[in-house]
Amino acid sequence: MNLYTIRPIVEQDMPFLWDMLYESLYVPEGQKAFSREVIKEPLIAKYLDNWGREGDMGYIAVNNEGYSIGSITMRYFNEDNKGYGYISNDTPELGMSLIKEYRGQGIGTALLRKLFEEMTELGIKRISLSVDPRNLAAVKLYQRVGFEEVGMEGTSITMIADL
């Protein structure tokens, strides 16, 4: 029995999506967390600024008490406005995070499957992402659902999945 449901993102989810963007910034164990202000930096804020533009899609995982516990987003970037996991103008980039207490319970896999189902229905052939190679749990999750490493951008691995 699932202790959560998955639903599409709605406008009221924006504060939670900003929280999840912050949570998605990997900080190795024992290191100081980023300032919350970092999500206002243009290179990071671009993942949510003006959410709802053409091609934006995503889902929220909600627990049985009605609290949002995780999110997954898909957004297109272009040559002039690349995301960290940019591959091409026609390859959207994935963003995902879960509240810490809910990690390792299959919710991330369920969010990925839901997004992949919708992408397949829309005829979207592949998706990319960027992940810190030290975030082993995330790297393993992405590999398990079909992502493969295609390069490095700064200190992050760029991965792609063909649907």
C-alpha positions in Angstrom: 0.0 0.0 0.0 1.4 3.4 -1.0 1.7 6.0 1.7 1.8 8.7 -0.9 0.1 9.9 -4.1 1.6 11.6 -7.1 -0.2 14.5 -8.8 0.7 17.2 -11.3 2.2 20.5 -10.2 -0.2 23.4 -9.6 0.5 27.1 -9.0 0.2 26.7 -5.2 3.1 24.3 -5.3 5.7 27.0 -6.2 6.9 27.6 -2.6 7.4 23.9 -2.2 9.2 23.7 -5.5 11.7 26.4 -4.4 12.2 24.4 -1.2 12.9 21.3 -3.3 15.3 23.2 -5.6 17.3 24.1 -2.5 17.2 20.5 -1.2 18.4 19.2 -4.6 21.8 21.0 -4.0 24.0 18.2 -2.8 26.1 18.9 0.3 28.5 16.1 1.3 28.2 14.7 4.8 30.0 17.0 7.3 30.2 20.0 5.0 28.4 23.3 5.6 25.1 23.7 3.8 24.7 26.4 1.1 23.1 29.6 2.1 19.4 29.6 1.3 20.1 32.7 -0.9 21.9 30.5 -3.4 18.6 29.5 -5.1 18.2 33.2 -6.2 21.4 33.0 -8.2 20.4 33.1 -11.9 22.2 29.8 -12.8 20.0 28.0 -10.2 16.8 30.1 -10.2 16.4 29.4 -13.9 15.1 26.0 -13.0 11.9 27.5 -11.6 11.7 31.2 -12.7 8.5 31.8 -14.7 7.4 28.2 -14.1 4.5 27.2 -16.4 6.1 28.2 -19.7 5.6 25.9 -22.7 7.1 22.5 -22.1 7.4 22.8 -18.3 6.0 19.7 -16.6 6.2 18.0 -13.2 4.7 16.2 -10.3 4.5 16.4 -6.6 4.5 13.4 -4.2 2.1 14.0 -1.3 1.9 11.9 1.8 -1.4 10.6 3.3 -1.6 13.6 5.6 -1.6 15.9 2.5 1.9 17.2 2.9 4.2 17.5 -0.2 7.2 15.3 0.3 9.0 15.4 -3.1 8.9 16.8 -6.6 10.1 16.1 -10.1 10.3 18.7 -12.9 11.1 18.8 -16.5 12.2 22.0 -18.3 13.6 22.9 -21.7 16.7 25.1 -22.0 18.5 26.4 -25.1 21.9 27.2 -26.3 21.7 30.7 -24.9 20.3 29.6 -21.5 21.8 26.3 -20.7 21.1 24.3 -17.6 23.8 22.3 -15.9 22.7 19.1 -17.6 22.0 20.7 -21.0 22.3 18.4 -24.0 20.3 20.1 -26.7 17.3 22.4 -27.3 15.0 19.4 -27.8 16.1 17.5 -24.7 14.5 18.6 -21.5 16.4 18.7 -18.2 15.2 16.9 -15.1 15.1 18.2 -11.6 14.1 16.1 -8.6 14.3 16.1 -4.8 12.6 14.5 -1.8 12.4 15.6 1.8 15.2 13.8 3.5 13.0 11.6 5.7 11.3 10.2 2.6 14.4 9.2 0.6 15.2 5.5 0.0 11.5 4.4 0.0 10.9 4.1 -3.8 9.2 7.5 -4.1 11.9 8.9 -6.4 11.6 5.9 -8.6 7.8 6.4 -8.7 8.2 10.1 -9.6 10.6 9.2 -12.4 8.3 6.5 -13.8 5.3 8.9 -13.7 7.3 11.6 -15.6 8.6 9.1 -18.1 5.1 7.8 -18.8 3.9 11.3 -19.5 6.9 12.1 -21.6 6.4 9.0 -23.7 2.7 9.9 -24.3 3.9 13.3 -25.5 6.5 11.8 -27.8 9.5 13.1 -25.9 12.4 10.8 -26.6 15.0 11.6 -24.0 15.8 13.7 -20.9 19.0 14.8 -19.3 20.1 15.8 -15.8 23.1 16.9 -13.8 24.2 15.2 -10.6 27.1 15.4 -8.2 29.1 12.2 -8.5 29.5 12.1 -4.7 25.7 11.8 -4.4 25.9 8.0 -4.8 22.2 7.3 -3.9 21.0 9.6 -6.6 23.5 8.4 -9.2 22.4 4.7 -8.5 18.8 5.7 -8.8 19.3 7.4 -12.1 21.3 4.5 -13.4 18.6 2.0 -12.3 16.0 3.8 -14.4 18.2 4.0 -17.5 20.3 7.1 -17.3 23.9 6.9 -18.6 26.8 9.3 -18.0 27.6 11.4 -21.1 30.0 13.9 -19.7 30.9 16.4 -17.0 30.0 20.0 -16.5 32.0 21.6 -13.8 31.9 19.2 -10.8 28.7 17.4 -11.9 28.0 14.4 -14.1 25.7 15.0 -17.1 23.4 12.0 -17.6 20.9 11.2 -20.3 18.0 8.6 -20.5 16.4 7.5 -23.8 12.8 6.7 -23.3 
